[in-house]
Structure formats: C-alpha cells, structure tokens
C-alpha cells in the first residue's frame, strides 16, 4: 500500500511531508484514500503512533480529512493547492477571472528618487503621507482610523490576523459562497471553516449566530462587492449582524472591503458599530493596479499590536517604493476621476447583464462589485455549453462549501451590447441542460 501511494518517511514529519508532496504534484488527488494507520506503519517499519501523528498533522493543516469508517482521504480542496482556475482556451471571451478592466486603471509610475536610509525601515515602517491618506480614506466611510497599519495585500493581512489570533484547529466563519483564495487560505493555516450563507444583503444573521454558537472564533466577510455573489450590506442588515456579534465579544471580525472605490455600493460596515475586536482591510489592486500589493488596515489597538508584532518578525515593512507609488496615485486628481468613471462603468455593465438575463427568465445576483452569480442546476454543462458559444465563465464549485451550484460571470469588461448575446446564449444553454436532465 505504501508503494502504491508513494508515501515514504521514518518520522511523522517526513511521512506528512511525503503525503503533502504527493498532493501538491497531483499524484494524490482529492478524495484519494490513504492507507490505514497500522498498514502504513508496517510497510514503513515505524510505529502506528508515528503514522497517527503524521495523519493528525495533515488533518490540522487541511490536507486530509477523516471520514470515520471511510478512512482518511485527501481533502476536496487540500491546503497545499489553491483553487486556481484552469487556463483560458484560445479564442474565447474571458469572463472568469474576476479582474478589473485594464482600460480603467491608471499607468503606474514608481517614484523617480528615494534617498537611501541607514539600516532598515523597521523603526518607521509607514510613510507618514500615505498613513495620513489611509486615515482619511477610512474616515470618509466612518471606519474608525485611530489605529492604522499596512500589509502586502488583503490575503497577507488576513493571514497574519488569523494566525496571531487563533490556534490550529480553531474555526473561522466564512461566507458561502465566498472568495476562493480565502477558502484555501483558512485550511492552509490549520484552521477549520464554518460556512455562513449569503444573500444580496451579505451574510445572514441567523447563519452567523449558528456559526458563532458552534465555536467560530473569527469572522471574515465583505461589506460590499462580495465575491462571487456581489452582495452588499444594507443598514438594516448591518444592524442585525451587530446585534449578533455583540453577544460574542471575543470574536475577531475581519471585513475585507477589497474594492471599496469601485463596488458601486454605499459604505455600510461593521467596523463603525462599536465592536471590541475588529479589523477593516482595504486594497488598491482592483482600482489602481493589480501589481500594487498594498493593503491598509484599520483595527482595534490589540489587533494592531498583534499584526505589527508578527510583521516585524517576518517582512518587517511594506516597500517604501511601493508606498510612495500608492501615495502619488491617491493624491492625483486625474486618477480620482478615472476611478470614479470606472465605478460607474462597472455598475452599468453588471446591471446590463442582470437585466438581460432577467428578460430571459434567468435569476441572478450582483448588486455590487465586478461579478454576477447565476444559479444553475449543473455547473459543468453550463460552463461547457457557453464555451462552445465562445464564452469562458467560472464554475461555482471553486467558491462554494455547501451552497447550491452556480456560475460566476465577471462583467468588468463586458459591454452592454455583449450582454445581450451572452444572455441569449445562456438561455439556450440552460434550455439544453433542462432537456438533458428532464426539465
């Protein structure tokens, strides 16, 4: 059995590394069974306790799961792999990536001169001008900005927040459907995910209460532009969620407002609700440039200390060259006008597709952001059917835990005239799929 799976090693760490290597290179695929503990121990000449310790480590890291009598199997989305989309075939209109329209992004111009400094920037990791701009950015939307810091993008920031706040095996409440990279990150940190259902107004209060009662120690959610569903908080929903969260004061609430300036929705956030433990993260990659790996974080003082303490031990600071580039863009009136125009354009394109789909009797979701979420019966048949008509869309399985099947369409580059044809093709594909599956 050990030879069949290629598992090697004489210690728990070596055995777990061998399994993880097999998962990473595709030799061990999701759902593949691992040998029973005693059988693998005999094959490797080690104790059963050594193999059991290896399997425990793999479970804690989200690489494998145990199914009772079904044994130990590779997880459906193992933490050593990311839910990367398949390569876009040639000749297809790409509506799967979730990226902004390059025509609505400014040209990036790094600063021409930065004076060298003695030593490092650890003593002064943030440019004062950019910190002031970040505080104003948060304050504009009523996010408390007394404690502000920077990170290398939203996921870098969220990973640091979760890893300093939680221990392996703890549970994190996440949106379902939700951001696929976050759904990979949480198990990679050795944490468990508790799904919280989403509707057009964001996470549902009753689902959140259930997740927190079950022991979730942190919540990660998006106040607007939620990917893939396009949800956004309303004032009424925000108040309902705050009423739930205030009953669980020890839970860290992380808001990922990743496309704040182009979401096409008002700022309604939890951060302004007086929570004891909170963090509000914003990035610029969606509206200033995907290569700007910079995030601003506003949070409570304890969370700030933990985040920055861990960062000082790792990367130390965000490049001052990057910071200077971001600061110049934020201060440029022409860029501000470009971003405002982009927000209007994205809203027009998103709403055009929703309207065209509705005209064919196809319900969809996308009240904010860059995507439209279309519930379907069979994701594969719809994605493949649209592919034959020249469209490349994203199957919803990458974004789902327990929520029903759907297809995500990125509308950032989809002109309203194209939406007419896409909706017509979508209707034809659904009709074909219903005929195959008996209506």
C-alpha positions, 0 to 999 in steps of 0.5 A: 500500500505504501508503494502504491501511494508513494508515501515514504518517511521514518518520522511523522514529519517526513511521512506528512511531508511525503503525503503533502508532496504527493498532493501538491504534484497531483499524484494524490488527488482529492478524495484519494484514500490513504492507507490505514494507520497500522498498514502504513506503519508496517510497510514503513517499519515505524510505529502506528503512533508515528503514522497517527501523528503524521495523519493528525498533522495533515488533518490540522493543516487541511490536507486530509480529512477523516471520514470515520469508517471511510478512512482518511482521504485527501481533502476536496480542496487540500491546503497545499493547492489553491483553487486556481482556475484552469487556463483560458482556451484560445479564442474565447471571451474571458469572463472568469477571472474576476479582474478589473478592466485594464482600460480603467486603471491608471499607468503606474509610475514608481517614484523617480528618487528615494534617498537611501536610509541607514539600516532598515525601515523597521523603526518607521515602517509607514510613510507618514503621507500615505498613513495620513491618506489611509486615515482619511480614506477610512474616515470618509466611510466612518471606519474608525482610523485611530489605529492604522497599519499596512500589509502586502495585500488583503490575503497577507493581512488576513493571514497574519490576523488569523494566525496571531489570533487563533490556534490550529484547529480553531474555526473561522466563519466564512461566507458561502459562497465566498472568495476562493483564495480565502477558502484555501487560505483558512485550511492552509493555516490549520484552521477549520471553516464554518460556512455562513450563507449569503444573500444580496444583503451579505451574510445572514444573521441567523447563519452567523449566530449558528456559526458563532454558537458552534465555536467560530472564533473569527469572522471574515466577510465583505461589506460590499462587492462580495465575491462571487455573489456581489452582495452588499450590506444594507443598514438594516442588515448591518444592524442585525449582524451587530446585534449578533456579534455583540453577544460574542465579544471575543470574536475577531471580525475581519471585513475585507472591503477589497474594492471599496472605490469601485463596488458601486455600493454605499459604505455600510460596515461593521467596523463603525458599530462599536465592536471590541475586536475588529479589523477593516482591510482595504486594497488598491489592486482592483482600482489602481493596479493589480501589481500594487500589493498594498493593503491598509488596515484599520483595527482595534489597538490589540489587533494592531499590536498583534499584526505589527508584532508578527510583521516585524518578525517576518517582512518587517515593512511594506516597500517604501517604493511601493508606498510612495507609488500608492501615495502619488496615485491617491493624491492625483486628481486625474486618477480620482476621476478615472476611478470614479468613471470606472465605478460607474462603468462597472455598475452599468455593465453588471446591471446590463447583464442582470437585466438581460438575463432577467428578460430571459427568465434567468435569476441572478445576483450582483448588486455590487462589485465586478461579478454576477452569480447565476444559479444553475442546476449543473455547473459543468454543462453550463460552463461547457455549453457557453464555451462552445458559444465562445464564452469562458465563465467560472464554475461555482464549485471553486467558491462554494462549501455547501451552497447550491451550484452556480456560475460566476460571470465577471462583467468588468469588461463586458459591454452592454451590447455583449450582454445581450448575446451572452444572455441569449446564449445562456438561455439556450444553454440552460434550455439544453441542460433542462432537456438533458436532465428532464426539465 
